[in-house]
Amino acid sequence: MLVERFPTLTREETMVIAGIPTDQLLHTRAAQDLLDRGRQEGEAQGEASGRVLGEATVTLRLLNRRCGPLTLSDATTARIQALPLEQLEALTEALLDFSGPADLAAWLEEHKG
C-alpha cells in the first residue's frame, strides 16, 4: 500500500517510512505471496517448455525413422523445434502418412507461420 501511496520513493525509502528494515521485507506476507505466485508461474512456464521440447524430440525421432536420418538438415530441425505445441502435435500425426522427405517438406511449406 505504501508503494502505491508514494510511487516516487524507492523501495528503501518506503521501508524507512514504514519502519520495516529492508532485510525483513522478504519475510512479509505480501512478499511471500508474490514470491509464491512468481514461483508457480515459473513452474508452469517450465512445464510447458518441457512439454514442447519433449514433443519436438519425439517428433524428430519419428521423422528420422520415417524419412531417414540424413534427411533433416540443421535448419529443418531448428524449424521443427521452434513449432508451437499444436503444430508439433499435428506434424507428429501427419508424419504417420509420410512416405519420404518430400512429404515433410510439403507439410512444412503448407504450415509456414
C-alpha positions in Angstrom: 0.0 0.0 0.0 2.8 2.4 0.8 4.5 1.8 -2.6 1.2 2.8 -4.3 0.8 5.8 -2.0 4.4 7.0 -2.6 5.2 6.0 -6.1 8.1 8.3 -6.4 10.0 6.8 -3.5 12.4 4.0 -3.8 11.7 0.7 -2.0 14.3 1.5 0.6 12.8 4.9 1.3 9.3 3.4 1.6 10.6 0.8 4.0 12.2 3.6 6.2 8.8 5.4 6.3 7.0 2.1 7.2 9.7 1.3 9.9 10.5 -2.1 8.3 14.2 -2.9 7.9 14.8 -3.8 4.2 16.3 -7.2 5.1 13.0 -8.1 6.7 11.0 -7.2 3.6 11.2 -10.8 2.2 9.6 -12.1 5.4 6.4 -10.1 5.0 3.3 -11.9 3.9 2.9 -9.8 0.8 6.4 -10.6 -0.4 5.9 -14.3 0.3 2.7 -14.2 -1.7 4.4 -12.5 -4.6 7.3 -15.0 -4.5 4.9 -17.9 -4.4 2.9 -16.5 -7.4 6.2 -16.0 -9.3 7.3 -19.5 -8.4 4.0 -21.0 -9.6 4.1 -19.1 -12.9 7.8 -20.1 -13.4 6.9 -23.7 -12.8 4.0 -23.6 -15.3 6.2 -22.0 -17.9 8.9 -24.5 -17.3 6.4 -27.4 -17.6 5.0 -26.0 -20.9 8.5 -25.5 -22.3 9.5 -29.0 -21.2 6.4 -30.5 -22.9 7.2 -28.7 -26.2 10.8 -29.8 -26.0 9.7 -33.4 -25.3 7.2 -33.3 -28.2 9.8 -31.9 -30.5 12.3 -34.6 -29.6 9.8 -37.4 -30.2 8.7 -35.8 -33.5 12.3 -35.6 -34.7 13.0 -39.2 -33.7 9.9 -40.4 -35.6 10.8 -38.2 -38.7 14.3 -39.7 -38.7 12.8 -43.2 -38.8 10.2 -42.3 -41.4 12.3 -40.0 -43.7 15.8 -41.2 -43.0 18.4 -39.7 -40.6 20.3 -37.8 -43.3 17.2 -36.0 -44.5 16.8 -33.5 -41.7 19.1 -30.5 -42.1 20.1 -28.4 -39.1 17.7 -25.7 -40.5 14.8 -28.1 -40.7 15.5 -29.5 -37.3 15.6 -25.9 -35.8 12.4 -25.1 -37.6 10.6 -28.1 -36.2 11.9 -27.4 -32.7 10.5 -23.8 -33.0 7.0 -25.0 -33.8 4.3 -24.3 -31.2 2.9 -27.4 -29.4 -0.3 -27.6 -31.5 1.7 -27.7 -34.8 4.2 -30.2 -33.3 1.2 -32.5 -32.4 -0.2 -32.0 -35.9 3.1 -32.8 -37.5 3.6 -35.9 -35.4 0.2 -37.1 -36.5 0.7 -36.2 -40.2 4.1 -37.9 -40.3 2.4 -41.3 -40.0 1.3 -40.8 -43.6 4.6 -39.6 -44.9 6.4 -41.8 -47.4 9.6 -39.7 -47.5 11.4 -36.4 -47.2 9.2 -34.7 -49.9 6.1 -35.1 -47.7 7.9 -33.4 -44.8 9.0 -30.5 -47.0 5.4 -30.2 -48.3 4.0 -30.2 -44.8 6.4 -27.6 -43.5 5.7 -25.4 -46.6 2.0 -25.7 -46.0 2.3 -24.8 -42.3 4.5 -21.8 -42.6 3.5 -19.4 -39.8 
